Amino acid sequence: VATQQFDTTNMSTAEKIHRFALYVQGEPMKVNAIQTIENAITGSKLNLKTQYEVEELMRISGKWMFTGRLILGGIFLARSVGANKKEVKHETYQKALNVLKSKTVAEIFNLTDPGAEAIRKELATTLDTEKDVSKQADTILQKQTEQAMTIRTNQDGFICLIEYLKTAPTLPENKISCLEQAMSASHCSLSHKYDFKASRLPTGRFFFHGILTVGDIVIAVGKGHRKKDAKVHTYEEAFKNLMSKPLQEIMQGIDVEEEAKNEEEASGSGVSVIMDGKKMSVSEKMDKMIQRLKDAVYKENNINTVDACATNLGLTKTCIYRKLQGNEEGEASRIACDLYLEKFLIASGEGEKRKEAQIDAYNNAWEVLITTTGEHIVKDHKRLTNDNDDPSIIDVHVKGAQKPQGDSNMAGLKRHNQDYEDPAKTGDTLVILEHEEWTLDRKRQAFCILTYSATSNGMLLQWNTSQEGNMFKCDISLQNTHIGEAKAMSKNNARNLAAASALFKLYETQDVIKVTRRDDSKLWIAYSNIQGKSNSLKEKQGEGGDPDLKPSMDAEGNVIPIAEEADKWVLKVCEEIINEYKDQFTLEELIFGPGMPLTESKEVRNMAKSRNLRHDIRQLDGQSYLVIQHRMQPQDMAKCIHTSAGGRSGKYVLVEKSSLPVYQDIVPDLDKQIALSGSLAGQTKREVKAPNPLQGFKPKILSEEEEGEEVVFDQGQNKLY
């Protein structure tokens, strides 16, 4: 290797380092590493130069500590620390020689110098003078080198990540998906982790802080009242930071504790509301809120703005809804909403619906608050009391208060776009609907019947189960009115019995409609018949062109053009059938049998929709067919069946009261559960013999001969063993 001549004019530094490393590896070891490397510099004729630097770090126990660094052709090779300059130089060259013999060119180029200043700071803070200083210095050097390598790796990784985000042809709109995709597709080799912390606002409501860490650097924090909102906000902030901030600023990271402190000071959302070192009174909180509202922008709906200010200041918000009676001129009843802050009445509002009344109350509250003072509110405004027995009150909503553990059919109401806040919807107007299969065992299927009926009527059904001693109690309400309760040894039994007690009471007063099964194939209009009629119409018309069809309209009143390829004569026949059906007050279904092409089927569905008729696609033996029916509320369905012969219309049948169970039929089951609880509570293991589980619970006092059997009651399984 030593005798070879190289043209180094156009040779890159990487190639020079590569050839120099090969030269060193092929040369025999000299007296020491310094001579080995310096002789190789001369013998390799690669026009490389070494640069060795030594620097004083600090004086320890009367002696100076030094650090040395060796650079080859502008590329860092090694650094060492010690108390003797000569030893430091030898150690630095020895490390450099080991690097040249063991590492690739890429690995050499990735080496990072921690710098003398970082080592000096680490020595000043962690060095123990009573222990071996040299060993500690080596450990500190190794630690700082690793940290420097991590920073270098992170920096390269962030460059790859940001480059991908800025140049990728398509990125998901969702920022969580976007960043997750970029972390993988950019090959940045950076680890990432999302974490969150929960805190509680003065109102008792939880608040979440999200933290996104990439390569040990916190790049974004976010917040929200829900875990999901906090995560979405955090990733959105991360995306914004990566796309807009300089790399060095991103690498510095975010101080999570400082950020949280700043947020708390800015928003007043800490656990306790403290200003200038002291806790604020209600009057001071009101003054603070008034000032914030004066600085805010008035909107058509100010609910969120007022609520946010009140929440940040720890003011409890209470809305009381009242039903206002209509006047003598026949005006419909309206809803009133009274808004209280910390039990002080701020303003009232009215509307046809609860939401409208609430918006009106909050808008009026804004006007009141910006024209008064906190002292005046506390001194002169009406206070909320617990002994208010106003019969017009229909609901009390304390915002931010912890809600009781319970469930409801709210998801079903939202799915069907039902407005349960309509004041006309009460338990007295409920029409019970039940499928034919459920009628075989109404006690067992009571919960299904009650839930289905409430959702179909657009009414809110709520049930809450709590533990009382060794039993569970379930309360059920309809439209915020209590309708049933029961106790049992398990949650499910309690819920089902409570539903049965409520349903059996309602059976005594409300209309009950049974939904039966029918064979649609015997009721549909065969497509061949429609084609026959269309051909007859076409022949009768002659060569006069297409028939006259009434255009279908969409929800916004725009005309829906008819497809050119559709058979207009088939559509004409269907239009006549639909128009005749539309004028009938019936629950019978209009069924078009299988075989209708997709284009014609779509046009027929548009016809039904524009005439406010429901349409559905069903299947029988793998064949699809179209069903059209009237849109009716359960109350209208009951009227229709009452006026129909035989108490039936279509598949809907009015159930006779004499065939329905009554509340007294479920009382024995309710009493049995209570008696069972008392028996088990008052007896010990030795006093009870386990009965056959199939025969129910029958506690029995054992005779002297039967004593000795041990019995265990499993409350979770509601069984005796």
C-alpha positions, 0 to 999 in steps of 0.5 A, a space after each residue: 500500500 505504501 508504494 502506491 501513488 494516488 491522484 488526490 485532486 478529485 478525491 473526496 474526503 470520505 474516499 481519503 479516509 477509507 484509503 487511509 484506514 486501509 493503509 493503517 490496517 496494513 501497516 505494522 504497529 509503531 512505538 505508539 499510536 501517535 507515531 503509527 498515525 503520523 507515519 501513516 499520514 506521511 506514507 499514504 500520500 493522501 494529502 490528509 492532515 491531523 489536528 490535535 487540540 488540548 484544552 484545560 477543563 478545571 482544577 480538581 484537588 489542586 490539579 488541572 484536568 485536560 481534554 484532548 481532541 483529534 481531527 483527521 481531514 476535518 473529521 472528528 475521530 476521538 476525544 479523551 479526558 485526563 489529569 496529564 497532558 501527555 497521557 491525554 494525547 496518547 489516549 486520544 491517538 490510541 482511541 483514534 487508531 482503534 476507530 480507524 481499524 474497527 469502524 466503517 467510513 459511514 460510522 466515522 462520519 457519524 461520530 459526534 464530539 460532545 465538546 469541552 464545555 459539556 464535559 466541563 459542566 458535567 464534571 462541575 456538577 457530578 464529580 466526587 473528589 473523594 473517588 478516583 477522578 480519572 475513572 469518573 472523568 472517563 465515565 463522564 466523557 462516555 456519557 457526554 459522547 453518547 448524548 452527543 450521538 443521540 442529538 446527532 441521530 435525532 437531528 438527522 431523523 428530524 430532517 428526514 421526518 420534516 422533509 417527508 412531511 413537506 414533500 409527500 404527494 398526499 397526506 391524511 387529513 387526520 393529523 394523528 394518521 398523518 404523523 404516524 404515517 410519516 414516522 414510518 414512511 420517512 425512515 427517520 429511525 426516531 421513536 415516538 410516544 404519546 402520553 397524557 395527564 389528567 387534572 380536575 377543574 374547580 367544577 369537578 370536570 376532568 381536563 386532559 393534557 397530551 404530550 408527544 415525545 419524538 426521539 426523547 424530545 417533547 415536540 408538542 403539548 395539547 389539551 382538551 376536556 376529553 382524552 380524544 380531544 387532547 390527543 387530536 390537539 397535541 398531534 395538530 400542534 406537533 404537525 404545525 411545529 414541524 412544518 413551521 419552526 426552525 430545526 434548532 427550535 424543535 430540537 430544544 423541545 418544550 418544557 412541559 411543566 413550564 407550559 402547564 404553568 403558563 396555561 394555568 396562569 392564562 386560563 385560570 383552570 387550576 384546581 383552585 382559583 387563586 389570583 394574586 396569592 389569595 382565593 377569590 370570593 364569588 363577587 370577585 369571580 363575577 367581576 373577573 368574568 364581567 371583565 372577560 366578557 367585555 373583552 370578548 366578541 358577542 355572537 348569535 350563540 354565546 353559550 360556549 363563551 359564557 360557559 368557558 369563562 364561568 368554568 375557568 373561574 370555578 363558577 357553577 352553572 345551573 339551567 332550570 327549564 320550565 314549561 310555560 302555558 299557551 295563551 287563550 288565543 291558542 298559542 302553543 306552550 313554550 319553554 323557559 330557561 333560567 340561568 344561575 351562576 353560583 346559585 345567583 339568577 343571571 337571566 332567563 330566556 324563552 323558546 319553542 325548544 329547550 335549545 332555543 330557550 337556553 341560547 336566549 337565556 345566555 344571550 340575555 345573561 351576556 347583556 346583564 353581566 356587561 352592565 352590572 357588577 359582581 357586588 350587585 349580583 351577590 347582593 340583589 339578584 335572586 338566589 336558587 333555593 332547594 325548596 323550590 316546588 314550582 310545578 312548571 319545572 321540567 328539568 334542572 341541569 347543573 353543568 360540569 357536575 359529575 353525572 350519576 352512573 347510568 345509561 340511556 337510549 340517547 344514541 338511538 335517538 341521535 341515530 334516528 334524529 329524534 327530538 326528545 326535548 319536544 314538550 308535547 312528548 310525555 309518558 301519557 302519549 307513549 305508544 308501545 310497540 313490540 315485535 311478535 317474538 317478544 310477546 311470547 315472554 313479555 316479562 323476559 323481553 320487557 327491557 327490549 320492548 321498553 327501549 324500542 318503544 321509547 326510541 320509536 316515540 322519540 322519548 328519552 329512556 334512562 336507567 340507573 343501577 346502584 348497590 344497596 347492601 347485598 342487592 342492586 337497585 335499578 330506577 327507570 325514567 321516561 322523559 325525566 319522569 320516574 316510571 319504575 324501580 326494582 331490586 335484585 341480586 344482580 344488575 341485569 336482574 334488577 334492570 329487567 325487573 325494573 323494566 317489567 314493572 314500568 312496562 306492565 304499568 304502562 300496559 294498563 293505560 297506553 295503546 300497544 301495537 304488535 309488529 307481525 311477520 308477513 310473507 312479502 312474496 304474496 303481497 308484492 307487485 311483480 315486475 312482469 306485471 309492471 312491464 306489461 302495463 307499461 307496454 300497454 300504455 306505450 302502445 296506447 300512446 303510439 309514436 307520440 314520444 315519452 310519457 309525462 312524468 312529474 319531476 322528483 325533488 330533493 330535500 332542498 327543492 331542486 329538481 332531480 333529472 331522470 336518467 336518460 337510460 331509464 324506461 320512462 313507461 315503467 316509471 309512469 306505471 310506478 308513478 301512478 301506483 305511488 300516487 294512488 298509495 300516497 293518498 291512502 291513510 294506511 300502514 300497508 306497505 307498497 312492495 315492488 317485487 324483484 327484477 326491477 333494474 337498478 336505474 328504474 329502482 333508483 328513480 322510483 326511490 326518488 319518487 317516494 322520497 319527494 312524496 315524503 314516503 319511506 323506502 327500503 330495500 329487502 332481500 328474499 332468497 338472494 333477490 332484492 325488492 323495493 318496499 315503500 311505506 308512509 312516514 308515521 309517528 306511533 301516535 298516528 299509527 295507533 289512530 290508523 289502526 283504530 280506524 281500520 277494520 279488525 284492529 289491523 293495518 298492514 303488519 301492525 295489530 292493536 293488542 287487546 287490553 285483556 291479553 296484556 299483563 298488568 302491574 300486579 302480575 310482576 309484584 310477586 317477582 319483585 317481592 321474591 327478590 326482596 325476601 331472598 335478600 332478607 333471608 340471605 342476610 339473616 342466615 349464616 352458612 350453616 343455616 342454609 342448604 344449597 338448593 338445586 339451582 334449577 329450582 330457584 332459591 329456597 332457603 331452609 333451616 337444617 336439622 341437627 342431622 343435616 348440619 355440617 354442609 357448607 354453602 357459599 353464596 356467589 353474589 356476582 353469579 347470583 347462585 348458591 353453591 
